[in-house]
């Protein structure tokens, strides 16, 4: 039924003279892949409508990957978002995702915790609440539909100005693996940040100062910003290839004691205002390989301070062999721009 919906949607674009607006990201399983030599080639399909790039039906990579994995690699039971196996003819999957959450808009997080008690306090408690709203036995990103259509769930908690409290993170990357990615459109970054659709669930505070489930939307990165993420990907690869640098700096720990920190030369949030690379791990680690760090094939260059404070002179200095895990992030100020029109007042 989902494939039929995709097919009908493609047909609707064409019949309404919008074939030039077709995008593979607008569909779940069956998409309209570009056909031919690429470039600026366009074909005429009706004298009344603008020319459009040649297209062909194709199953999305995420759909075929899921089919392959469930038949060849894993035998785990499937978990679904949709009730049973029926998708109402008049509704899109995206509509059902939002409609399922709508009755809970404006509800306090505390009241949701009481209604959906199967959660663990901490970073992912809101994800667990959303999962229970959908009556899913698995995390949403492990459900059949989310995996086949490359959907991702992100909960965004915003402050009084509508700015998310945190940047949006993705999986920690393998340094050498990143270098080996010669094709941008087949990179992990492209798959996770560009080719994915996001169910963004927004949390805010109401007039009484209570945290609430504010709203939700289906989002993917606008085309105009795709190349900015590509630039971050290219710059990160350039840093690894030319040499990672760890600049020693002074800071203070939670107890107020003077400590060393190490700033790397990966692209920061100021690079192009859309995305950046930074620490993924919960704690920094530069002295051994563990859950928070990786061993570098090409050691980083450690640049120490010219003058070391007396109380830190006996502090060990990294050799550059190890480094805290890194990942790509969407900047929180950028995400504010994407969701600000969807934040409601309660």
C-alpha positions, 0 to 999 in steps of 0.5 A: 500500500505504501508503494501504491501511495508513492506511485499515485503521488508521482503520477499526481506530480506529473498530471499537475504539471509538476514533474520538474519538482519531483524529488526522491526524498518526497517518497517512502519506498518507490521514488523517481530517480533521475535517469540518463546522463545527468547534467541539465538534460530535460525532456518535454512531456506536455506543451503546457508544462515546463520541461523536466529531467528524465526519471525512472521508478526505483526502490530507495536504497534504504528500502532495499537495504532493509529487505536484504538485511532482514532476509540475509543478516537478521531474523529479528521480529519486525515492529511497525508504526502503522496499525496492522498492515493497512495504510488508509488510501486517503492518508500519507504515512507522514500524516499518520505520524503527526496525527498520532501525536496531535492529541498530546500537544500541550500536555506536560512531560510530567503527565506524559510520564504518568501515562507512559511510565516505561522510560528511563530518566535521562537523555532519551526519556522523551524518545521513550515517551514518543515510542510509547505513544506510537505503541511501538515495541522498538525504538522508532528508528528500528521499526520497519517503516522508519528503516525502509524509508530512512526516517529518523526521530529527533526530540528538540527541547527549545528555550523561551526564544525557540532555540534548541538547547542542544545541537542535533547529533549523528553517529560517531564517524570512523576517521579512516572510513571517512577518508575512504568515502570518495563519493559524496552521495554514497557517504554516511553523512549524506545518508544520515543528514541529507537523504533522511527524513526527520520526525522532529518532536518539539518540547518547550515550556508553557506559561506556567514554566512546565515542560510540554510536548509542543508540536511535531513536523516532518522535516528534511534539509532544504536543497539550498543547504545541502552543499553546505553540509557537503563542505563540512564533509570535505573539510573534515576529510581534508583535516584528517588527510593533512593532519589533525591538530590538538591545540592545548588550552586552559579551562576549569573543571566543575570543581573550579580547578585549572585543567588542560583541554584540547581544541581540534581543527575540525570545522566548528559551528561558525564554518558555515552556520549549518553544521559542524564536527565536534566531540561525540563522547560523554567524556574527553579521552586522549590517552588510551582507546576506549568507549569514548575514544579512537586510536588514530592511524596518523597521530595528531600534532599536539601544540602545547602552551608556551607557558605552563601554569605551575600547578599543571606542570606535572600533568601528562600531555597527550602523544596524539595517538588517541583522540575523543570520538567525533561526529557531525552535527546540525547547529542548534541556531540553524535548527531554530530557523527550521522549526520556529514557524512550528512552535506554538504558544500554550 
